[in-house]
Amino acid sequence: MNYKLCKQLKDAGFPQQDWVGNFLDEDENPKRNFVFRPSLKQLIEACGRQFFGLFKCDAHMGDPCWKAEAYRGVTKDMLMTVSADTPEEVVSLLWIKLNEKTPETTK
């Protein structure tokens, strides 16, 4: 995972703990730009009970493709699906999507 995605997680509210992997933004003051790089296990656990699964999919031309799914809302009949190049990236994007602030959640 790159700095940009780790920063997106941080900005979306992902807990900044266990400073195992630190990244710096090269363009800014390094003392202010540490972000936590969670493991795949930590990302899946953070998705909670909504997490449904992580799947490797066939992609055209041999490109890597991963999909992650989570239950959307209270009912288990609606799944949210995201895709990306790596397992860590796709579960990060899923966590961000699950934790998006909508007008209903900010009231």
PASE-543374 format. One record per residue: chain; residue number from 1; y, z, x of N, C-alpha, C, O in turn. Coordinates in pm, whole numbers, plus 32768, in hexadecimal, padded with zeros to 4 digits. Example, Ala and Ser with C-alpha at 12.3 -4.5 7.8 and 13.67 -1.06 7.14 Angstrom:
2
@mol->A | seq->1 | n_Y->7DC7 | n_Z->830C | n_X->8527 | ca_Y->7E3E | ca_Z->830C | ca_X->84CE | c_Y->7EB6 | c_Z->830C | c_X->8528 | o_Y->7EB4 | o_Z->834E | o_X->8590
@mol->A | seq->2 | n_Y->7F1F | n_Z->82C4 | n_X->8505 | ca_Y->7F96 | ca_Z->82CA | ca_X->8557 | c_Y->8003 | c_Z->8313 | c_X->850A | o_Y->8072 | o_Z->8324 | o_X->853D
***
This chain:
107
@mol->A | seq->1 | n_Y->7F8A | n_Z->8000 | n_X->8054 | ca_Y->8000 | ca_Z->8000 | ca_X->8000 | c_Y->807C | c_Z->8000 | c_X->8059 | o_Y->8080 | o_Z->8044 | o_X->80BF
@mol->A | seq->2 | n_Y->80DF | n_Z->7FB4 | n_X->8030 | ca_Y->8158 | ca_Z->7FAC | ca_X->807E | c_Y->81C1 | c_Z->8011 | c_X->804D | o_Y->81B0 | o_Z->8052 | o_X->7FE7
@mol->A | seq->3 | n_Y->822C | n_Z->801B | n_X->809B | ca_Y->8297 | ca_Z->8079 | ca_X->807B | c_Y->82CF | c_Z->8060 | c_X->7FEF | o_Y->82E6 | o_Z->80BE | o_X->7FA2
@mol->A | seq->4 | n_Y->82E6 | n_Z->7FE1 | n_X->7FCE | ca_Y->8324 | ca_Z->7FBF | ca_X->7F4E | c_Y->82D5 | c_Z->7FF7 | c_X->7ED7 | o_Y->8310 | o_Z->8030 | o_X->7E7B
@mol->A | seq->5 | n_Y->8250 | n_Z->7FE7 | n_X->7ED9 | ca_Y->81FE | ca_Z->801A | ca_X->7E6C | c_Y->81FD | c_Z->80B2 | c_X->7E6A | o_Y->8202 | o_Z->80F0 | o_X->7E00
@mol->A | seq->6 | n_Y->81F5 | n_Z->80F0 | n_X->7EE1 | ca_Y->81FA | ca_Z->8182 | ca_X->7EE8 | c_Y->827E | c_Z->81B6 | c_X->7EB2 | o_Y->8282 | o_Z->821F | o_X->7E71
@mol->A | seq->7 | n_Y->82EA | n_Z->816F | n_X->7ECD | ca_Y->836F | ca_Z->8196 | ca_X->7E9A | c_Y->8374 | c_Z->8187 | c_X->7E02 | o_Y->83B0 | o_Z->81D9 | o_X->7DBD
@mol->A | seq->8 | n_Y->8335 | n_Z->811D | n_X->7DCE | ca_Y->832F | ca_Z->810B | ca_X->7D3C | c_Y->82E6 | c_Z->8181 | c_X->7CFC | o_Y->8312 | o_Z->81B4 | o_X->7C94
@mol->A | seq->9 | n_Y->8278 | n_Z->81AC | n_X->7D39 | ca_Y->822F | ca_Z->8220 | ca_X->7D05 | c_Y->8289 | c_Z->829B | c_X->7D05 | o_Y->828F | o_Z->82E3 | o_X->7CA2
@mol->A | seq->10 | n_Y->82CD | n_Z->82B2 | n_X->7D74 | ca_Y->8326 | ca_Z->8325 | ca_X->7D7F | c_Y->8393 | c_Z->8320 | c_X->7D14 | o_Y->83AC | o_Z->8383 | o_X->7CD0
@mol->A | seq->11 | n_Y->83D2 | n_Z->82AC | n_X->7D05 | ca_Y->843E | ca_Z->829C | ca_X->7CA3 | c_Y->840C | c_Z->82AD | c_X->7C14 | o_Y->8459 | o_Z->82D5 | o_X->7BBC
@mol->A | seq->12 | n_Y->838C | n_Z->8290 | n_X->7BFC | ca_Y->8352 | ca_Z->82A0 | ca_X->7B76 | c_Y->8323 | c_Z->832E | c_X->7B5C | o_Y->82F7 | o_Z->834F | o_X->7AEE
@mol->A | seq->13 | n_Y->832D | n_Z->8385 | n_X->7BC3 | ca_Y->830A | ca_Z->8411 | ca_X->7BB0 | c_Y->8285 | c_Z->843D | c_X->7BEA | o_Y->8258 | o_Z->84AC | o_X->7BCF
@mol->A | seq->14 | n_Y->8246 | n_Z->83E8 | n_X->7C3C | ca_Y->81C7 | ca_Z->8410 | ca_X->7C77 | c_Y->81DF | c_Z->8486 | c_X->7CD6 | o_Y->823B | o_Z->8481 | o_X->7D27
@mol->A | seq->15 | n_Y->818E | n_Z->84F0 | n_X->7CCC | ca_Y->81A2 | ca_Z->8566 | ca_X->7D21 | c_Y->819F | c_Z->8543 | c_X->7DB6 | o_Y->8146 | o_Z->84FC | o_X->7DE4
@mol->A | seq->16 | n_Y->8200 | n_Z->8576 | n_X->7DFF | ca_Y->820A | ca_Z->855D | ca_X->7E8F | c_Y->81CF | c_Z->85D5 | c_X->7ED8 | o_Y->8215 | o_Z->8635 | o_X->7EF8
@mol->A | seq->17 | n_Y->814F | n_Z->85CE | n_X->7EF1 | ca_Y->8105 | ca_Z->863E | ca_X->7F2A | c_Y->80B2 | c_Z->8610 | c_X->7FA1 | o_Y->80AA | o_Z->8599 | o_X->7FBD
@mol->A | seq->18 | n_Y->8075 | n_Z->866E | n_X->7FE5 | ca_Y->8014 | ca_Z->864F | ca_X->804F | c_Y->8042 | c_Z->85DB | c_X->80A7 | o_Y->8006 | o_Z->8570 | o_X->80A3
@mol->A | seq->19 | n_Y->80A5 | n_Z->85ED | n_X->80F3 | ca_Y->80E1 | ca_Z->8581 | ca_X->8141 | c_Y->807F | c_Z->8546 | c_X->81A5 | o_Y->8091 | o_Z->8551 | o_X->821E
@mol->A | seq->20 | n_Y->8017 | n_Z->8506 | n_X->8171 | ca_Y->7FAF | ca_Z->84CA | ca_X->81C3 | c_Y->7FE0 | c_Z->8446 | c_X->81FD | o_Y->7FCE | o_Z->842C | o_X->8275
@mol->A | seq->21 | n_Y->801C | n_Z->83F4 | n_X->81AC | ca_Y->804E | ca_Z->8372 | ca_X->81DB | c_Y->80E2 | c_Z->8367 | c_X->81BD | o_Y->8109 | o_Z->8365 | o_X->8148
@mol->A | seq->22 | n_Y->8133 | n_Z->8361 | n_X->8222 | ca_Y->81C3 | ca_Z->8356 | ca_X->820E | c_Y->81F3 | c_Z->82CB | c_X->8233 | o_Y->81C5 | o_Z->8291 | o_X->8296
@mol->A | seq->23 | n_Y->824C | n_Z->8296 | n_X->81E4 | ca_Y->8287 | ca_Z->8215 | ca_X->8201 | c_Y->831D | c_Z->8226 | c_X->8208 | o_Y->8355 | o_Z->827F | o_X->81C7
@mol->A | seq->24 | n_Y->835E | n_Z->81D3 | n_X->8255 | ca_Y->83EF | ca_Z->81D8 | ca_X->825F | c_Y->8429 | c_Z->8153 | c_X->8235 | o_Y->83ED | o_Z->80E9 | o_X->824B
@mol->A | seq->25 | n_Y->849E | n_Z->8158 | n_X->81F8 | ca_Y->84E8 | ca_Z->80DF | ca_X->81D9 | c_Y->8539 | c_Z->80BE | c_X->8256 | o_Y->858F | o_Z->810C | o_X->827F
@mol->A | seq->26 | n_Y->851F | n_Z->804D | n_X->8293 | ca_Y->855F | ca_Z->802A | ca_X->8311 | c_Y->85F7 | c_Z->801B | c_X->8305 | o_Y->863E | o_Z->8029 | o_X->8368
@mol->A | seq->27 | n_Y->8629 | n_Z->7FFE | n_X->828D | ca_Y->86B7 | ca_Z->7FE4 | ca_X->827C | c_Y->870C | c_Z->805F | c_X->8262 | o_Y->8786 | o_Z->8056 | o_X->825C
@mol->A | seq->28 | n_Y->86CD | n_Z->80D2 | n_X->8253 | ca_Y->8719 | ca_Z->8149 | ca_X->8230 | c_Y->86F7 | c_Z->81BD | c_X->828D | o_Y->86A3 | o_Z->81B1 | o_X->82E5
@mol->A | seq->29 | n_Y->873B | n_Z->822D | n_X->8277 | ca_Y->8729 | ca_Z->82A4 | ca_X->82C9 | c_Y->869B | c_Z->82D9 | c_X->82BA | o_Y->8673 | o_Z->82FF | o_X->824C
@mol->A | seq->30 | n_Y->864D | n_Z->82DC | n_X->8328 | ca_Y->85C0 | ca_Z->8307 | ca_X->831D | c_Y->85AD | c_Z->8395 | c_X->82E9 | o_Y->8544 | o_Z->83B4 | o_X->82B1
@mol->A | seq->31 | n_Y->860F | n_Z->83EB | n_X->82F8 | ca_Y->8600 | ca_Z->8475 | ca_X->82CA | c_Y->85FF | c_Z->847F | c_X->8232 | o_Y->85D6 | o_Z->84E5 | o_X->81FC
@mol->A | seq->32 | n_Y->862A | n_Z->8417 | n_X->81EC | ca_Y->8632 | ca_Z->841D | ca_X->815B | c_Y->85CC | c_Z->83C4 | c_X->8115 | o_Y->85C8 | o_Z->83C1 | o_X->809A
@mol->A | seq->33 | n_Y->857A | n_Z->837C | n_X->815F | ca_Y->8529 | ca_Z->8314 | ca_X->811F | c_Y->8493 | c_Z->8325 | c_X->812E | o_Y->8449 | o_Z->82C3 | o_X->8132
@mol->A | seq->34 | n_Y->8466 | n_Z->83A0 | n_X->8137 | ca_Y->83D6 | ca_Z->83B6 | ca_X->813A | c_Y->839D | c_Z->83A7 | c_X->80AE | o_Y->83D7 | o_Z->83D7 | o_X->804D
@mol->A | seq->35 | n_Y->832D | n_Z->8363 | n_X->80A5 | ca_Y->82E7 | ca_Z->8359 | ca_X->8025 | c_Y->8253 | c_Z->8375 | c_X->803D | o_Y->821D | o_Z->8358 | o_X->80A8
@mol->A | seq->36 | n_Y->8215 | n_Z->83AD | n_X->7FD9 | ca_Y->8187 | ca_Z->83D2 | ca_X->7FE0 | c_Y->8130 | c_Z->8359 | c_X->7FC2 | o_Y->814D | o_Z->830E | o_X->7F64
@mol->A | seq->37 | n_Y->80C9 | n_Z->8345 | n_X->800F | ca_Y->8068 | ca_Z->82DA | ca_X->7FF6 | c_Y->7FE6 | c_Z->831A | c_X->7FC5 | o_Y->7F97 | o_Z->834B | o_X->8015
@mol->A | seq->38 | n_Y->7FD1 | n_Z->831B | n_X->7F40 | ca_Y->7F59 | ca_Z->835A | ca_X->7F09 | c_Y->7EDC | c_Z->8308 | c_X->7F25 | o_Y->7EE1 | o_Z->828E | o_X->7F37
@mol->A | seq->39 | n_Y->7E6C | n_Z->834D | n_X->7F28 | ca_Y->7DEB | ca_Z->8309 | ca_X->7F36 | c_Y->7DC4 | c_Z->82CD | c_X->7EAF | o_Y->7DFF | o_Z->82ED | o_X->7E48
@mol->A | seq->40 | n_Y->7D60 | n_Z->8277 | n_X->7EB1 | ca_Y->7D2E | ca_Z->823D | ca_X->7E35 | c_Y->7CFC | c_Z->82AA | c_X->7DD7 | o_Y->7D15 | o_Z->82A5 | o_X->7D5F
@mol->A | seq->41 | n_Y->7CB7 | n_Z->830C | n_X->7E0D | ca_Y->7C85 | ca_Z->837C | ca_X->7DBD | c_Y->7CF9 | c_Z->83C7 | c_X->7D7A | o_Y->7CF1 | o_Z->83E8 | o_X->7D03
@mol->A | seq->42 | n_Y->7D63 | n_Z->83E2 | n_X->7DC4 | ca_Y->7DD6 | ca_Z->8429 | ca_X->7D8B | c_Y->7E1A | c_Z->83D6 | c_X->7D1F | o_Y->7E48 | o_Z->840D | o_X->7CBB
@mol->A | seq->43 | n_Y->7E21 | n_Z->8354 | n_X->7D31 | ca_Y->7E5E | ca_Z->82FD | ca_X->7CCC | c_Y->7E0C | c_Z->82FE | c_X->7C4B | o_Y->7E43 | o_Z->8309 | o_X->7BDE
@mol->A | seq->44 | n_Y->7D88 | n_Z->82F2 | n_X->7C59 | ca_Y->7D31 | ca_Z->82F1 | ca_X->7BE3 | c_Y->7D3C | c_Z->8377 | c_X->7B9A | o_Y->7D47 | o_Z->837A | o_X->7B1F
@mol->A | seq->45 | n_Y->7D37 | n_Z->83E5 | n_X->7BE4 | ca_Y->7D43 | ca_Z->8469 | ca_X->7BA6 | c_Y->7DCA | c_Z->847A | c_X->7B61 | o_Y->7DD2 | o_Z->84B9 | o_X->7AF7
@mol->A | seq->46 | n_Y->7E33 | n_Z->8443 | n_X->7B9B | ca_Y->7EB8 | ca_Z->8450 | ca_X->7B60 | c_Y->7EC3 | c_Z->8403 | c_X->7ADB | o_Y->7F13 | o_Z->8427 | o_X->7A85
@mol->A | seq->47 | n_Y->7E73 | n_Z->839A | n_X->7ACB | ca_Y->7E74 | ca_Z->834F | ca_X->7A4C | c_Y->7E39 | c_Z->83A3 | c_X->79DB | o_Y->7E54 | o_Z->8389 | o_X->7965
@mol->A | seq->48 | n_Y->7DEA | n_Z->8406 | n_X->79FE | ca_Y->7DB4 | ca_Z->8462 | ca_X->799B | c_Y->7D4A | c_Z->8425 | c_X->7942 | o_Y->7D05 | o_Z->83C6 | o_X->7967
@mol->A | seq->49 | n_Y->7D3E | n_Z->845F | n_X->78CD | ca_Y->7CD3 | ca_Z->8438 | ca_X->7870 | c_Y->7CE6 | c_Z->83AC | c_X->7837 | o_Y->7C89 | o_Z->8372 | o_X->77FF
@mol->A | seq->50 | n_Y->7D5F | n_Z->8375 | n_X->7845 | ca_Y->7D77 | ca_Z->82EE | ca_X->7814 | c_Y->7D34 | c_Z->8284 | c_X->786B | o_Y->7D1B | o_Z->8215 | o_X->783D
@mol->A | seq->51 | n_Y->7D15 | n_Z->82A6 | n_X->78E9 | ca_Y->7CD9 | ca_Z->8245 | ca_X->7944 | c_Y->7C51 | c_Z->8218 | c_X->790D | o_Y->7BFE | o_Z->826B | o_X->78E7
@mol->A | seq->52 | n_Y->7C3C | n_Z->8195 | n_X->790A | ca_Y->7BBF | ca_Z->815F | ca_X->78D6 | c_Y->7B68 | c_Z->8126 | c_X->7946 | o_Y->7AF0 | o_Z->8143 | o_X->794C
@mol->A | seq->53 | n_Y->7BA3 | n_Z->80D5 | n_X->799F | ca_Y->7B50 | ca_Z->809C | ca_X->7A07 | c_Y->7B9C | c_Z->8047 | c_X->7A6A | o_Y->7C0E | o_Z->801E | o_X->7A53
@mol->A | seq->54 | n_Y->7B59 | n_Z->802D | n_X->7AD9 | ca_Y->7B8C | ca_Z->7FD8 | ca_X->7B45 | c_Y->7B23 | c_Z->7F6D | c_X->7B5E | o_Y->7AAD | o_Z->7F8C | o_X->7B6F
@mol->A | seq->55 | n_Y->7B4E | n_Z->7EF0 | n_X->7B5F | ca_Y->7AF0 | ca_Z->7E81 | ca_X->7B68 | c_Y->7B1C | c_Z->7E1A | c_X->7BCE | o_Y->7B92 | o_Z->7DFA | o_X->7BD8
@mol->A | seq->56 | n_Y->7ABD | n_Z->7DE7 | n_X->7C19 | ca_Y->7AD7 | ca_Z->7D76 | ca_X->7C72 | c_Y->7ABA | c_Z->7CF8 | c_X->7C21 | o_Y->7A4F | o_Z->7CEC | o_X->7BE5
@mol->A | seq->57 | n_Y->7B17 | n_Z->7C9C | n_X->7C1F | ca_Y->7B04 | ca_Z->7C25 | ca_X->7BCD | c_Y->7AFC | c_Z->7BA9 | c_X->7C25 | o_Y->7B29 | o_Z->7BA9 | o_X->7C98
@mol->A | seq->58 | n_Y->7AC4 | n_Z->7B40 | n_X->7BEF | ca_Y->7ABF | ca_Z->7AC0 | ca_X->7C35 | c_Y->7B4A | c_Z->7A82 | c_X->7C31 | o_Y->7B8B | o_Z->7A7F | o_X->7BC9
@mol->A | seq->59 | n_Y->7B74 | n_Z->7A52 | n_X->7CA3 | ca_Y->7BF6 | ca_Z->7A11 | ca_X->7CA9 | c_Y->7BE2 | c_Z->7982 | c_X->7CDE | o_Y->7B80 | o_Z->7965 | o_X->7D22
@mol->A | seq->60 | n_Y->7C3D | n_Z->792E | n_X->7CBC | ca_Y->7C37 | ca_Z->78A4 | ca_X->7CEB | c_Y->7C54 | c_Z->789E | c_X->7D80 | o_Y->7CA4 | o_Z->78EB | o_X->7DB3
@mol->A | seq->61 | n_Y->7C14 | n_Z->7844 | n_X->7DC5 | ca_Y->7C2A | ca_Z->782B | ca_X->7E53 | c_Y->7C09 | c_Z->78A2 | c_X->7EAC | o_Y->7C38 | o_Z->78A9 | o_X->7F1D
@mol->A | seq->62 | n_Y->7BB9 | n_Z->7900 | n_X->7E7B | ca_Y->7B8F | ca_Z->796F | ca_X->7ECE | c_Y->7BF5 | c_Z->79DE | c_X->7EDF | o_Y->7BDF | o_Z->7A39 | o_X->7F2F
@mol->A | seq->63 | n_Y->7C65 | n_Z->79D8 | n_X->7E97 | ca_Y->7CC9 | ca_Z->7A42 | ca_X->7EA1 | c_Y->7C92 | c_Z->7AC3 | c_X->7E67 | o_Y->7C4A | o_Z->7ABF | o_X->7E03
@mol->A | seq->64 | n_Y->7CB3 | n_Z->7B35 | n_X->7EA4 | ca_Y->7C85 | ca_Z->7BB4 | ca_X->7E6C | c_Y->7CCA | c_Z->7BCF | c_X->7DE6 | o_Y->7D3F | o_Z->7BAE | o_X->7DD3
@mol->A | seq->65 | n_Y->7C81 | n_Z->7C0B | n_X->7D8D | ca_Y->7CB9 | ca_Z->7C2A | ca_X->7D0A | c_Y->7C7A | c_Z->7CAB | c_X->7CD7 | o_Y->7BFF | o_Z->7CB9 | o_X->7CD4
@mol->A | seq->66 | n_Y->7CCD | n_Z->7D08 | n_X->7CAF | ca_Y->7CA0 | ca_Z->7D87 | ca_X->7C76 | c_Y->7CE6 | c_Z->7D9E | c_X->7BF1 | o_Y->7D5A | o_Z->7D79 | o_X->7BE0
@mol->A | seq->67 | n_Y->7C9F | n_Z->7DDA | n_X->7B94 | ca_Y->7CD8 | ca_Z->7DFF | ca_X->7B12 | c_Y->7CBD | c_Z->7E93 | c_X->7AFA | o_Y->7C53 | o_Z->7EC7 | o_X->7B1E
@mol->A | seq->68 | n_Y->7D1E | n_Z->7ED4 | n_X->7ABD | ca_Y->7D0D | ca_Z->7F60 | ca_X->7A93 | c_Y->7D34 | c_Z->7F68 | c_X->7A01 | o_Y->7D90 | o_Z->7F23 | o_X->79D3
@mol->A | seq->69 | n_Y->7CEE | n_Z->7FBE | n_X->79B9 | ca_Y->7D09 | ca_Z->7FCC | ca_X->792A | c_Y->7D17 | c_Z->805F | c_X->7904 | o_Y->7CDB | o_Z->80B8 | o_X->7940
@mol->A | seq->70 | n_Y->7D6A | n_Z->8074 | n_X->789F | ca_Y->7D7D | ca_Z->80FA | ca_X->7869 | c_Y->7D90 | c_Z->80EF | c_X->77D3 | o_Y->7DBE | o_Z->8089 | o_X->779F
@mol->A | seq->71 | n_Y->7D6C | n_Z->815B | n_X->7790 | ca_Y->7D84 | ca_Z->8160 | ca_X->7700 | c_Y->7E19 | c_Z->816D | c_X->76E8 | o_Y->7E5E | o_Z->81B9 | o_X->772C
@mol->A | seq->72 | n_Y->7E4A | n_Z->8123 | n_X->7687 | ca_Y->7ED6 | ca_Z->8127 | ca_X->7663 | c_Y->7EE6 | c_Z->817E | c_X->75E8 | o_Y->7EAC | o_Z->8162 | o_X->757F
@mol->A | seq->73 | n_Y->7F33 | n_Z->81E7 | n_X->75F5 | ca_Y->7F4C | ca_Z->823E | ca_X->7584 | c_Y->7ED6 | c_Z->8296 | c_X->7562 | o_Y->7E7E | o_Z->82AE | o_X->75B5
@mol->A | seq->74 | n_Y->7ED4 | n_Z->82C5 | n_X->74E7 | ca_Y->7E70 | ca_Z->8325 | ca_X->74BA | c_Y->7DEB | c_Z->82E1 | c_X->749B | o_Y->7D81 | o_Z->831A | o_X->74B5
@mol->A | seq->75 | n_Y->7DF1 | n_Z->826A | n_X->7463 | ca_Y->7D75 | ca_Z->8227 | ca_X->743C | c_Y->7D32 | c_Z->81E7 | c_X->74B5 | o_Y->7D75 | o_Z->81B7 | o_X->7511
@mol->A | seq->76 | n_Y->7CAF | n_Z->81E9 | n_X->74B4 | ca_Y->7C64 | ca_Z->81B0 | ca_X->7523 | c_Y->7C3D | c_Z->811F | c_X->750B | o_Y->7BEC | o_Z->80E7 | o_X->7556
@mol->A | seq->77 | n_Y->7C76 | n_Z->80E2 | n_X->74A5 | ca_Y->7C53 | ca_Z->8057 | ca_X->748A | c_Y->7CB4 | c_Z->7FF5 | c_X->74CA | o_Y->7C9D | o_Z->7F7C | o_X->74C6
@mol->A | seq->78 | n_Y->7D1E | n_Z->8027 | n_X->7506 | ca_Y->7D7F | ca_Z->7FCF | ca_X->7548 | c_Y->7D80 | c_Z->7FED | c_X->75DE | o_Y->7D9C | o_Z->805D | o_X->7608
@mol->A | seq->79 | n_Y->7D63 | n_Z->7F87 | n_X->762E | ca_Y->7D64 | ca_Z->7F97 | ca_X->76BE | c_Y->7DDC | c_Z->7F51 | c_X->76FC | o_Y->7E05 | o_Z->7EE6 | o_X->76CF
@mol->A | seq->80 | n_Y->7E14 | n_Z->7F8F | n_X->7761 | ca_Y->7E7E | ca_Z->7F55 | ca_X->77B1 | c_Y->7E3B | c_Z->7F24 | c_X->7832 | o_Y->7DEE | o_Z->7F6E | o_X->786F
@mol->A | seq->81 | n_Y->7E56 | n_Z->7EA9 | n_X->785A | ca_Y->7E1A | ca_Z->7E70 | ca_X->78D2 | c_Y->7E85 | c_Z->7E3F | c_X->7930 | o_Y->7EE5 | o_Z->7DFE | o_X->7906
@mol->A | seq->82 | n_Y->7E76 | n_Z->7E5E | n_X->79B1 | ca_Y->7ECE | ca_Z->7E29 | ca_X->7A19 | c_Y->7E76 | c_Z->7DEE | c_X->7A86 | o_Y->7E01 | o_Z->7E14 | o_X->7A94
@mol->A | seq->83 | n_Y->7EAD | n_Z->7D92 | n_X->7AD4 | ca_Y->7E62 | ca_Z->7D58 | ca_X->7B42 | c_Y->7EB8 | c_Z->7D53 | c_X->7BBF | o_Y->7F33 | o_Z->7D4E | o_X->7BB8
@mol->A | seq->84 | n_Y->7E75 | n_Z->7D54 | n_X->7C33 | ca_Y->7EB9 | ca_Z->7D4F | ca_X->7CB5 | c_Y->7E54 | c_Z->7D2C | c_X->7D21 | o_Y->7DDE | o_Z->7D17 | o_X->7D04
@mol->A | seq->85 | n_Y->7E82 | n_Z->7D26 | n_X->7D9C | ca_Y->7E2E | ca_Z->7CFA | ca_X->7E0B | c_Y->7DD0 | c_Z->7D63 | c_X->7E44 | o_Y->7D68 | o_Z->7D40 | o_X->7E7B
@mol->A | seq->86 | n_Y->7DF3 | n_Z->7DE4 | n_X->7E37 | ca_Y->7D9F | ca_Z->7E4E | ca_X->7E70 | c_Y->7D87 | c_Z->7EBC | c_X->7E09 | o_Y->7DD4 | o_Z->7EC8 | o_X->7DA9
@mol->A | seq->87 | n_Y->7D1D | n_Z->7F0B | n_X->7E1B | ca_Y->7D04 | ca_Z->7F78 | ca_X->7DBC | c_Y->7D77 | c_Z->7FDD | c_X->7DB7 | o_Y->7D9D | o_Z->8009 | o_X->7D4B
@mol->A | seq->88 | n_Y->7DAE | n_Z->8002 | n_X->7E2B | ca_Y->7E1C | ca_Z->8062 | ca_X->7E2E | c_Y->7E98 | c_Z->802C | c_X->7DE7 | o_Y->7EDB | o_Z->8074 | o_X->7D9D
@mol->A | seq->89 | n_Y->7EB5 | n_Z->7FAE | n_X->7DFF | ca_Y->7F2A | ca_Z->7F70 | ca_X->7DC1 | c_Y->7F1B | c_Z->7F6A | c_X->7D29 | o_Y->7F79 | o_Z->7F8A | o_X->7CE0
@mol->A | seq->90 | n_Y->7EA6 | n_Z->7F41 | n_X->7CF8 | ca_Y->7E95 | ca_Z->7F31 | ca_X->7C68 | c_Y->7E98 | c_Z->7FB7 | c_X->7C1F | o_Y->7ED1 | o_Z->7FC0 | o_X->7BB2
@mol->A | seq->91 | n_Y->7E5D | n_Z->801F | n_X->7C5A | ca_Y->7E60 | ca_Z->80A2 | ca_X->7C18 | c_Y->7EEC | c_Z->80DE | c_X->7C20 | o_Y->7F15 | o_Z->8126 | o_X->7BC5
@mol->A | seq->92 | n_Y->7F36 | n_Z->80C2 | n_X->7C8B | ca_Y->7FC3 | ca_Z->80ED | ca_X->7C93 | c_Y->8014 | c_Z->80AE | c_X->7C23 | o_Y->8061 | o_Z->80F2 | o_X->7BDF
@mol->A | seq->93 | n_Y->8003 | n_Z->802C | n_X->7C10 | ca_Y->804C | ca_Z->7FE6 | ca_X->7BA6 | c_Y->8024 | c_Z->8019 | c_X->7B1C | o_Y->8077 | o_Z->8022 | o_X->7AC2
@mol->A | seq->94 | n_Y->7FA4 | n_Z->8039 | n_X->7B0B | ca_Y->7F75 | ca_Z->8071 | ca_X->7A8D | c_Y->7FB8 | c_Z->80F8 | c_X->7A73 | o_Y->7FE6 | o_Z->8112 | o_X->7A04
@mol->A | seq->95 | n_Y->7FBD | n_Z->814F | n_X->7ADA | ca_Y->7FFC | ca_Z->81D3 | ca_X->7ACA | c_Y->808F | c_Z->81C2 | c_X->7AA5 | o_Y->80C2 | o_Z->8207 | o_X->7A4D
@mol->A | seq->96 | n_Y->80D4 | n_Z->8166 | n_X->7AE7 | ca_Y->8162 | ca_Z->814D | ca_X->7AC9 | c_Y->8171 | c_Z->8121 | c_X->7A37 | o_Y->81C9 | o_Z->8152 | o_X->79F0
@mol->A | seq->97 | n_Y->811B | n_Z->80C6 | n_X->7A0C | ca_Y->8122 | ca_Z->8094 | ca_X->7981 | c_Y->8105 | c_Z->8104 | c_X->791C | o_Y->8147 | o_Z->810D | o_X->78B5
@mol->A | seq->98 | n_Y->80A4 | n_Z->8159 | n_X->793B | ca_Y->8083 | ca_Z->81C9 | ca_X->78E2 | c_Y->80F5 | c_Z->822D | c_X->78D8 | o_Y->8102 | o_Z->8273 | o_X->7874
@mol->A | seq->99 | n_Y->8149 | n_Z->8234 | n_X->793F | ca_Y->81B2 | ca_Z->8298 | ca_X->7944 | c_Y->823E | c_Z->825E | c_X->7930 | o_Y->82A2 | o_Z->82A1 | o_X->794C
@mol->A | seq->100 | n_Y->8245 | n_Z->81E2 | n_X->7900 | ca_Y->82C6 | ca_Z->81A6 | ca_X->78E4 | c_Y->8310 | c_Z->81F5 | c_X->787A | o_Y->82D5 | o_Z->8225 | o_X->7819
@mol->A | seq->101 | n_Y->8390 | n_Z->8201 | n_X->788F | ca_Y->83E4 | ca_Z->8244 | ca_X->782D | c_Y->840E | c_Z->81DD | c_X->77C4 | o_Y->8448 | o_Z->8175 | o_X->77E4
@mol->A | seq->102 | n_Y->83F1 | n_Z->81FC | n_X->7748 | ca_Y->841B | ca_Z->81A7 | ca_X->76D9 | c_Y->8483 | c_Z->81F3 | c_X->7688 | o_Y->848E | o_Z->826D | o_X->7697
@mol->A | seq->103 | n_Y->84CF | n_Z->81B0 | n_X->7635 | ca_Y->8533 | ca_Z->81F6 | ca_X->75E4 | c_Y->84F8 | c_Z->826A | c_X->7594 | o_Y->853B | o_Z->82CF | o_X->757F
@mol->A | seq->104 | n_Y->847B | n_Z->825C | n_X->7566 | ca_Y->843C | ca_Z->82C6 | ca_X->7517 | c_Y->841E | c_Z->8341 | c_X->756E | o_Y->8428 | o_Z->83B2 | o_X->753F
@mol->A | seq->105 | n_Y->83F9 | n_Z->832A | n_X->75EF | ca_Y->83D4 | ca_Z->839B | ca_X->7644 | c_Y->844C | c_Z->83E0 | c_X->7683 | o_Y->843E | o_Z->844F | o_X->76B8
@mol->A | seq->106 | n_Y->84C0 | n_Z->83A1 | n_X->767F | ca_Y->8536 | ca_Z->83DF | ca_X->76BD | c_Y->8588 | c_Z->842D | c_X->7657 | o_Y->85EA | o_Z->846D | o_X->767D
@mol->A | seq->107 | n_Y->8563 | n_Z->842A | n_X->75DA | ca_Y->85AF | ca_Z->8474 | ca_X->7574 | c_Y->858B | c_Z->8505 | c_X->7573 | o_Y->85C2 | o_Z->8552 | o_X->7523
***
